[in-house]
């Protein structure tokens, strides 16, 4: 019988194995090379945007640099048509400063976010459509950008790995069902699990800005049920990954609170263990 995803956050032998598998499949795998130290440098760099002691033009340049990182993560560096869809750095900075203060690193974490924050998050997610304008809501680049803004709150969402490997409930998909699609479908259909102000069933494939908020609350459900030893263990793993770089010292100290990063590491690692 297959395990539920939440078990991989509760049982030490399981989350240790999931992190080990993630390390193998996503960090040491040269086809991906999703190095944690590279992510950490982006986290640290983004914080300059909120620093009022830094000149405005430098803060805008910081946003421009982060957009370039997202474009690279999206594999769009050589696609001028896609690059043109990304927003103006100055406008994005203004949106972060006026609407995103509670959602920045040092603000809310997945452990702290509650249903009272849900509407504010949906509003914030609607404002940051300027990160990239598509005909439909740009779930993936927006999630990647916001993960850099606050890896303690926002987990990266993408279609190839998180959706198709982990969550996908659609049987007609060419990729097949996600490994933990039952967990995700149960979360969508059971309001008592969600702890967010939605009285009706949530649409598993909702494609408005609500999807990114719902995805965040799904990640929360796993973090709040995790073993007390989980985040300390993850924090130690994180610190080994980033080494002794003095430029990211503050993030090394906060490693035990990087819940958004911890969720994707364990969820993706667990998806390999459970057979896909």
N, C-alpha and C positions, 0 to 999 in steps of 0.2 A: 504493500500500500504506500502510495507516495505521501511525502510529508507536506504539510502546509508551510508557506513561506515564513510565517511568524516563528516557527520552531527554530529556524536558522538564526534568529535573534535571541532566543531563549536558552538554547543548549550550547554550552561552551565548546564541546567537540565539533558541533555543526558550524558555528560561526567561525571557528578557527579554520576549519576545512574550507568553508566558502571563501574566506579571505585569501587563503593559500591558492585556491583555484583561480580567483580573480587575478591575483599576482601573476600566475602562469599565463592565463588567457588574454589579459588586457595590458599588462605592464611589460612582461618579458617577451611577449609575442611581438616580433618585429613588424608584423603586418598592421599592428595597432599602435603599440608603444604609448599607451595612455599614462604617461608617467605622472605620479602624484606630485613630485617636486615642481614640475612644470605648471600643473594646476595651481599649486601653492603660490608660486610667483605671480600668477595672474590674480589670485585672491588679494595678495598684498598690494599689488599695483592698483587695483580698483579702489582701494581705500583712500588713495590720494584724491579721488574725485570729491569726497565728502569733507576734505580737510580745508577749512576756511583760511588757514595760514598759508596755503599755496595759492599763487596767482591764478586768476580765472582761466587765462589762456593755457596754462599748464594742466589745469583740471580738465578742460575740454580735450586737450591732447591725450590725456589718460583715457577718456572715453573712446577716442578714436583708436587708440592702441588695443583696447579691449574688443572693439568691434572687429579689428583685424584678427584677433585670436579666435573669435567666434566664427568668422569667415573661414579661417583655416580649419577649425574643428568641423565645419560643415563640408569641407572639401570643395570650397567654391573660389579658391584663390585665382583660378584661371578662367572664371566665368564672369565677364563684365556685366552681363545682363542681370545676374543674381546680385552681384555686388552693388549695383545701382539701386537695388530695393532697400538697402540698409539706410537707416535714418541719419539725420544730422546730429553730430555729437553734442552740439550745444543744446539742442532741443531735448536730447536724451538726458543730459545732465540736469536740465531744469526739471524734467519729470521725476528723476530720482530724488532731487532735493526737496521738491514740493509734495510728492506723494509717496516716497519710498523710505522715509526715515525710519519707520518702525520695522521695516523689512530688511534693513542693511545688516551687515555683520556687526555683532555687538548688540543688536536688537533682539527680535524674536528668534527662537529656535524651534525645532520640531517638538521638543518637549513642552514648550511654553505656549504654542499657538493653540487657541481655543475657538469654539464656534462663534464667539463674539468678534473674532478677527476676520471671519470668512467674507463678509460683505466688503470690508476694506480691502482685502486681498483681491477679490474679483474686480473691484474698481481700479486698483493699482495695475492689475494685469490688463485691463482695458486701456489704460493710459499708455502703457509701454508697448502698445502695438507699433509705435514709431521706431522701435528697434529694427523691425523689418516689416515692410508692408507687402502682404500677399492678397490674393483674392479671398483666401480663407485665412483664419487666424494662424500666425506663424509660430505654432507651438514649440517647435524644436529650437530655432535660434533664440527665441525669447527665453526658453528654459535654460539654455546654455549660458546666456548673458546673465540671467538672474542667479544662476548657480555661482557664478563668479562674484556677484554682488554679496551673496550670503550663502556659503556652503553649509551653514548650520541649519538653514531653513529650506532652501530650494534644492531639490535633486535634479540632475540632468534627465531630461526625457528625450528619447529619440525613437525613431520607428524601427530601425533594424534590430537593435539590441533590446531596449526596454519594452517596446510594444510587442514585437513579433516573438521574441524569446520568452518574455516573462508574462505579459498581460493579455495578449490578443484572444478575445472570446469568439471570433468569427470563424466558423468551420470552413467557409469557402475561401479563406485566404490561401494564397499560394505557399505561404510559409507554414501553414497549419496552426494549431492552437498553441498559445503561449503555455509554458510549463505551469505557471501559477494562475491560469485564467479563472479557475473556480474561486480562488481567493478573491480575485479582483471583482468577479461578477457578484459574489456574496456581499462584498463591501458596497457595491453599487445598489443592490436591491434591498439591503437591510439598514434602515435609518438608525437603528439602535447602535450599529457599528460605527456609523459615520460621525456622530456627535457634531454634525453641522446642520444649520437650519434649512434642511430640505425635507419636506414632509412626504414627497413622492419619491418613487424610485429614480435613481440617477441613471442617465444614459451612459452605458459603458464606452460608447464611441462619440460622445459629445465633442463637438469640434469648435465651440466658442471658447472665450477666455476662461469660462468655468472649468474646462477640462484641466488646465494647469493647476487651478486651485484644488480641484478634487484629487488630482494626482498627489499634490502636496499633503493633503489630509490622509490619503491612503498610506503614504510613507510614514506619516505621524503614527498611525495605528500600530505599526511595527516597532517603532522606536519606543513608544510608551509602554509596550509590553515586553521590552527586551530585558534580559538578565542584568542585574546591577553591575556585573563584571564585564558586560559587553563593551561599553564605550571606553572604559579604562584600557581594555585590551586593544581596541581599535586605535586609541590614541597612541599607544606604544608602537603599534605597527606603522602608523602614520609618521611618527617621529623618526623611525628607522628609514622610512622611504625618503624623507626630505633631508636627512643628515643634520649637520651642525651649522647650516647657513645662517649667519647672524642677521641677515636682512629679513628673515621670516621668523624671528624669535617669538614675536607676539602670537603668531599662528601656531607655533609649536606648543606654546603654553595653553592654547585653546583647543588643542587637538581632540580632547575628550568631549568637546561640544560640537564637532563637525558632523552633525546627525544627517544632513542632506547627502554628504559624501558617503558616509557609512552605509546609508540605505542602498545606494546603487552598487556599491562594492559587494555587499552581501547578497543582494537580490540577483545580480548577474552571476556571481560565483555559484550560488545555490542552483541557478537554472542549468548549469552544466552538470552538477552533481545529480540532479533529478532526471537527467536523461535526454537533453536536447542539444 
